[in-house]
Amino acid sequence: MVSDVQSLIIVFGHFVFLRQKVISGFATLLAYHISYLLLLIPGYIYISIFGLVWVLTSLLLLFFVSSCVFMWSCAGFVGLFSWCRIGF
């Protein structure tokens, strides 16, 4: 039987792990996003190629953030539910 303290430590560990993954993935995608934006500035020749990449990275960034927030909330709900079940 898992104690309340152990279940809280497990839930907290999941939150810390997910937060690190979200921050590192977000920073990487944001760096790519800014670099593509800087490549667009010098001339209009690259707009068709890099503009498409910029839009795709924007969509990927939006999808990544929304899926991580969804995972984060689901992990929190499952952890809270299991903690309440074990505690009561």
Backbone torsions as a table, in degrees:
resi	resn	phi	psi	omega
1	MET	NA	130.7	-178.4
2	VAL	-85.8	133.1	179.8
3	SER	-78.5	168.1	179.4
4	ASP	-63.1	-39.6	-179.0
5	VAL	-65.9	-42.0	179.1
6	GLN	-64.8	-41.1	179.7
7	SER	-67.2	-37.1	175.9
8	LEU	-64.9	-39.2	177.8
9	ILE	-64.4	-40.7	179.2
10	ILE	-63.8	-46.4	179.8
11	VAL	-63.3	-43.7	179.1
12	PHE	-62.5	-39.2	177.5
13	GLY	-62.9	-39.5	177.0
14	HIS	-63.6	-42.2	179.8
15	PHE	-64.4	-42.2	179.7
16	VAL	-64.7	-42.8	179.7
17	PHE	-63.4	-46.0	180.0
18	LEU	-65.2	-37.8	-179.9
19	ARG	-64.6	-40.1	178.2
20	GLN	-64.9	-41.2	179.2
21	LYS	-65.2	-41.4	180.0
22	VAL	-64.0	-45.4	-177.7
23	ILE	-65.8	-43.9	-178.4
24	SER	-68.7	-42.1	178.2
25	GLY	-66.4	-40.0	179.1
26	PHE	-65.1	-42.6	179.9
27	ALA	-65.0	-39.7	179.3
28	THR	-64.6	-48.6	-180.0
29	LEU	-65.3	-35.9	178.7
30	LEU	-67.2	-37.1	177.5
31	ALA	-64.9	-44.0	176.0
32	TYR	-61.9	-41.2	-178.6
33	HIS	-61.5	-46.0	-179.9
34	ILE	-67.7	-37.9	-179.9
35	SER	-66.3	-38.9	176.4
36	TYR	-67.0	-36.4	177.8
37	LEU	-64.9	-39.7	178.4
38	LEU	-68.0	-30.9	177.0
39	LEU	-70.2	-23.7	179.6
40	LEU	-74.8	-25.9	-171.4
41	ILE	-64.5	-42.8	-172.7
42	PRO	-60.7	-38.5	-177.8
43	GLY	-157.5	167.7	-177.8
44	TYR	-87.2	-2.4	-178.4
45	ILE	-67.6	-37.8	-174.0
46	TYR	-86.4	-0.3	-173.7
47	ILE	-63.2	-40.0	-177.0
48	SER	-66.3	-41.2	-178.3
49	ILE	-77.8	-57.2	-174.4
50	PHE	-76.8	-23.9	174.2
51	GLY	-64.6	-39.9	176.6
52	LEU	-64.1	-43.6	178.3
53	VAL	-63.9	-38.8	179.7
54	TRP	-64.3	-42.0	177.7
55	VAL	-65.8	-41.6	179.4
56	LEU	-65.0	-40.2	177.6
57	THR	-68.9	-31.6	175.6
58	SER	-63.5	-45.4	178.7
59	LEU	-65.4	-40.1	178.4
60	LEU	-64.5	-40.6	177.9
61	LEU	-63.0	-43.8	178.7
62	LEU	-63.8	-43.5	179.0
63	PHE	-64.7	-41.7	-178.9
64	PHE	-63.4	-46.2	-178.6
65	VAL	-65.8	-44.0	-178.7
66	SER	-66.9	-39.2	179.3
67	SER	-69.5	-35.4	178.0
68	CYS	-69.4	-37.7	176.6
69	VAL	-65.3	-40.0	178.1
70	PHE	-63.8	-45.1	177.9
71	MET	-61.9	-41.5	-179.2
72	TRP	-61.7	-45.4	-179.2
73	SER	-69.3	-37.4	178.0
74	CYS	-66.1	-42.4	179.5
75	ALA	-64.3	-39.4	178.1
76	GLY	-65.9	-40.5	-179.8
77	PHE	-66.3	-44.7	179.9
78	VAL	-64.6	-42.7	178.9
79	GLY	-64.3	-41.4	179.1
80	LEU	-67.1	-40.2	179.7
81	PHE	-64.0	-44.3	-179.7
82	SER	-68.0	-35.4	178.6
83	TRP	-66.7	-41.7	179.1
84	CYS	-66.6	-37.6	179.8
85	ARG	-66.8	-41.7	-179.8
86	ILE	-71.1	-40.0	-177.0
87	GLY	-69.7	-36.6	-178.5
88	PHE	-110.1	NA	NA
